[in-house]
Amino acid sequence: MIKRAFLPLLLLTSGLASAADLTEMEIRWLKAGAAVLSYAKQDLKLPIDITVQPQARPNDVPLALGYDNGRCKLVLSMRGNDNAEDILANVPAAQRPLMIEAMVAHEIGHCWRYAQGVWHALPAGFEARQPPRQGAAEELRDTRREEGYADLVALAWIQQQHPEQYASVAAWMRKVREPSPAVGSHSTLNWLQLASTGAAFTPGLPVFEQANLVWRQGLLQDQ
């Protein structure tokens, strides 16, 4: 259950004066992700700021995460973005908040990696079997790996919070990722296939550790 009382707190800690400063779409997305954001900000103490772009740029995705001066920046680019909710077009209305929650958990997975100082780093004890790539190829591979990790965080979160909905979310995420080129920066099917069911994750561990265990398996196939 999303905590309705969290939205005013979210607005205050994000530098937004009130819900009146937000559009209906922005409020819907923030409410859908409120449980994840509450966990990240209040329980984990992750340094997260929420930024609303006054005007989306061409090709902006509705939700993205950056890192600046030691803080994660969760950026909403929905104003003037006619395609903001295209990613949900084939999702039944009743399930859309769940998919948004998974997307927010994905971005928090990125924030965790940044905050731990391990962005683009391999897990401890993991050794690559092939020589390091250079330039654009290396950047693409590293980005794909981070996207794979974040996808697994999203699925671990769903398995922990909404296990009865896991199959629906996992199937939707695979569908979203399928159009990506086989070696594209968002080609995470390698990891999603390892987590086709919630049984892939180890109960009782924090979601980031659960995701890391499956991520390591996928890294062995991503070299």
N, C-alpha and C positions, 0 to 999 in steps of 0.2 A: 504494500500500500504506500503510495507516495504521500509524504508528509506535506500537507498544504501549508502548514506554518513555516516551512522552510523557505518558501519563495520570498517573503519580505526580508529574511536574513540574507538570502542570496543576493537580493538587489542591493542591500546596504553594503555588503562586503565586496561587491563588484563595482562600486562607485556609481551605481544607477540609482537615481533618487526615488523612483517609485514605479509601480507597474504601469503607470500612465506614460512612462517614457518608452515602453515597449509596444511592439505590434502584437496583434492577436497570435500570429504564427510564432513569434519569439517566445511569448508566454507559454504557449502549448509545448514547445520544444524544451524549455527550461523546466517546466513542471514534469514532463516525461522523464527527464534526466535528473530530477531533484534527489532521488535516493542515492544515485551514484555520486553526485556532487557533494552531498552531505557527508557521505563516507570519506571521500577524498579530502575535503576541507576540514571536517571536524574530527574524524577518527585518525586519519593518516597525517593531517597537518601539511598536506601538499600545498605549495605556493601557487595558487591558481587565481588568475584574474579573468573576468569575463568581459569581452569587448564586443560591442555591437557596431558593425560598419554602417554608417549612414547611407551608403550607396554601394551595393555590390559591384564588383568589377566583372568584366567578361570572363566567363569560365570559372568564377569562384564557386566552390562547393558551399553548401549551407552551413557546415560545421567543420572547423579545422582547428589545429593546435600548433602554436609556435612556442618559442622559448626565447626570453630576452631578459638580460640582467638578473639571472637566477630565478625567474618566475615563468610559469607556464601561462600562456595566453590562449584561452578558449575563445575563438572568434566566430561570431554568428554573422553570416553574409546572406541575409534574406531580403533586405529591402531593395526593391528594384530587380530582384532575381526571380524571373518568371519560372525558372526551372528548379527552384529551391526544393520542392517536394516531389520531383520526378522520381527520385529513388524509392519513394513509397507508393508510386502510382498503382502497382499491382498488389498492394497489401490491403486486406480488408480494414475498414476504418477502425474497428475495435482493436486490431492488433498493431496499429501504427505507433501508439505510445511505447509499446514493448520494443519495437525496432529502433525507435529513437533512443530509448534507454541503452540498448546495445551499442549504438553509435557513440553515445557519450562515454560509455565504459571503454570503448576502443580508444577514444582520445585521452582518457585518463591513463590508459596503458602507456601511451606515448609520454605523458607527463611524468609518470613513475620512472621511466627509463632516463629521461632528462635529469630528474631530481636526484637519481642515484649516481649520476655521472658516468653512465655506461652506454650512452647513445652511440650506436654503430659499433659497439664492442661485442665480442663473442663472450659467452659465459665462461666463468673461471674453469680452467682445465680442459676447455674445448680447443682442439687443434684442427686447423683447416688442412684438408688433404691435397689441395691444389695450390700452386703458387698464387700470391696475391694478384688481383686484377688492378689495372691502372685506369685513372681518369674516369670517364663517364660510365664505363662498365662497372667499375668498383662502386661508384655512387649509386647506380641503379640496383646492384645486388644488395648493398647495405640498406637502402630504402625498402626494398622488398622484404628483407628480413625483419625490419622494424614493423612493417605493416602486418607481417605474419604474426609477430608477437602480440601486437595490439588486437588483432582479430581473436586470438586465443584468450586474451584477457576479457574481451567482451563475452565470449562463450562461457568462460569459467564463471563470470558474474551471473549470467543467465542461469547456468546450472545450479548455482548456489541460491539464487533468489527466486527463480521461476522454473524449477526443473520440469514441470508439466508442459512448459512451452518451449523446451529446448529444441525439439525436432523442428518446429516451425521457424525459429530464429536461425538455426544452423542451415536449413534449406534455403532460406532467404539470402543469407550471407553468401552461400555458394553461388546462387543465381546472380547476385550483384557482382561477384568476382569473375564469373565465367567470361564476360566479354573482353577481359584484359588479355593482351598478348601473352604467350607462354612464358616470356622472359621479361615482362613488364614490371614496373616498380610496384604495382598493386596486385601482382599475380600470386595470391596466397593460397591457392587451392591445395598446394603441397601440405600446408598445415591444416586447412579446413577438413581435408579428407582424413587426417589422423584423429580429428575430433568430430566425427560424424555422429557420435552419440555422447551423452554426458558422462558415460563410463570412462572416457579418456582422462578425466580429471580426478585427482586424488582428494577425497573428502578430508576435511579437517585442516587443510592448509590454507593460508591466505591466497586470494585469487591470483596474485602475481607469481607466487611460487608454483601454483597449479599450472598456470600458463607456461612458466619457464620449463617445467619438466617435459611438456609436449613440444615446446619450441625446440628444445635440444634434439629431439627425435627428428624433427623436420629439417634442422640444419644439416644433419648427416646426408640428407637427400638433395640439399641445395648447394652443391659445390661443383 
